[in-house]
Amino acid sequence: MGSFTDTVAAVTGSGSGIGRTTAIEFADRGASVLVTDVDVDGGEETVAQIEDAGGEARFLEVDVTDPDATQEMVDVAVEAYGRLDYAFNNAGIGGAQTPVTEYDSDDWRSVIDVNLVGVFNCMKPEIAQMQTQDGGGVVVNNSSILGQVGFEASSGYVAAKHGVLGLTKTAALENGETGVRVNAVCPGFIETPLLESGGITSDPEMRKQIEGLHAMNRLGTPQEVADAVCWLCDDEASFVTGEALGVEGGYLSR
Ligand SMILES: NC(=O)c1ccc[n+]([C@@H]2O[C@H](COP(=O)([O-])OP(=O)(O)OC[C@H]3O[C@@H](n4cnc5c(N)ncnc54)[C@H](O)[C@@H]3O)[C@@H](O)[C@H]2O)c1
C-alpha cells in the first residue's frame, strides 16, 4: 500500500457512503483531504472522523452541478494545501426507478446534471490545475457497473454512468502526455445509504435478489471501492489511464 504523505486529495460527495470512506482512506495514507458535499452535517462528520484519527481535512460545501462551486473547490484545495494531487469525483444520486415511458423529463435531466455534468464540472478545473503542477495528478471518476450494462427502470442513472466512462476515456486521451491520469471505478452494488434510499437493503427479498446478481453473492463494501480508488491514484498504477476498473464481485462476468 503506497503512502500519500505530503499529497492533497479532494473528494466530492464525501459526506456519506463511498465518498466518506475514500476520504478517510486518503487521510489514513497521509493525504490532506478536502471533503466536499451538499450535505454540510455529513461533510463535517467526515472531517471530524479524519481529525479524530489524527489526519488532516477540511470541509467545503460544493454542489457539483454548479461550475463556480467546483472551480472554488480546486481554488480552496490549492490555497489551503498548495496543490491538488488526487480528485475522486464521486457525488451522485440514484434518481427515479421507473421505465423510460414514464420517466419525468425534469427528473431525468436532474440525474444527468448531478451524475454526468457534475463530473465534467469537477474534471475541468481539476485537470487544469494538475496540468500546471510538477508531478501532474490523478482523477478518478465514480461510474458503476451500470456504466457498462443496462438496468431496468434506471435509464437516467445508466445513461449518466455510461457517459462518465466516455468522458473518462476522452480526458485520458487528451492527457496522455501531460502527467495527468484519468480513470474510473465501476462498483457493483455497495452497501451505502444510497441503496437504503432505493429500498434495496431495507427489503430482505430485494437484497437477496441483488446480492445474487454478483458472482460472489453479496454486496460490496465502501472500503473495497476506497482501496481501488487509492490504488488507481498510487504510483503502482503509473501506466493505467482511461481505465474502467470494476469493483463488482463478478457482476459483469455473467
Ligand atoms: N452504492 C452503490 O451501490 C453504488 C454502486 C455504483 C456506483 N455508486 C456511485 O457511488 C457514488 C456514491 O454513492 P453512495 O452509494 O456512496 O451514495 P450516498 O448517498 O451514501 O452518498 C452520495 C453523496 O453525494 C452527495 N451528493 C448528492 N448530490 C450532490 C451534489 N449535487 N453535489 C455534491 N454532493 C452531492 C450526497 O449528499 C451524499 O453525501 C455515486 O456516484 C453512486 O452513483 C454507488
The ligand as an ORCA input file, in Angstrom:
! r2SCAN-3c Opt
* xyz 0 1
  N     -23.922      2.274     -3.593
  C     -23.817      1.643     -4.739
  O     -24.289      0.512     -4.903
  C     -23.079      2.276     -5.901
  C     -22.710      1.465     -6.971
  C     -22.023      2.020     -8.057
  C     -21.750      3.376     -8.065
  N     -22.126      4.132     -6.997
  C     -21.830      5.551     -7.062
  O     -21.058      5.921     -5.944
  C     -21.263      7.304     -5.670
  C     -21.509      7.475     -4.184
  O     -22.683      6.774     -3.856
  P     -23.000      6.202     -2.399
  O     -23.570      4.859     -2.603
  O     -21.845      6.403     -1.523
  O     -24.219      7.160     -2.023
  P     -24.517      8.103     -0.775
  O     -25.917      8.567     -0.984
  O     -24.144      7.440      0.500
  O     -23.503      9.324     -0.998
  C     -23.655     10.232     -2.046
  C     -23.224     11.603     -1.560
  O     -23.308     12.522     -2.663
  C     -23.840     13.733     -2.183
  N     -24.460     14.492     -3.265
  C     -25.642     14.261     -3.887
  N     -25.871     15.225     -4.799
  C     -24.810     16.073     -4.753
  C     -24.460     17.256     -5.449
  N     -25.276     17.794     -6.381
  N     -23.278     17.862     -5.163
  C     -22.465     17.359     -4.214
  N     -22.748     16.245     -3.492
  C     -23.917     15.613     -3.771
  C     -24.856     13.306     -1.134
  O     -25.191     14.388     -0.254
  C     -24.132     12.167     -0.457
  O     -23.368     12.617      0.637
  C     -22.398      7.760     -6.578
  O     -21.881      8.411     -7.717
  C     -23.039      6.456     -6.988
  O     -23.712      6.543     -8.205
  C     -22.784      3.622     -5.921
*
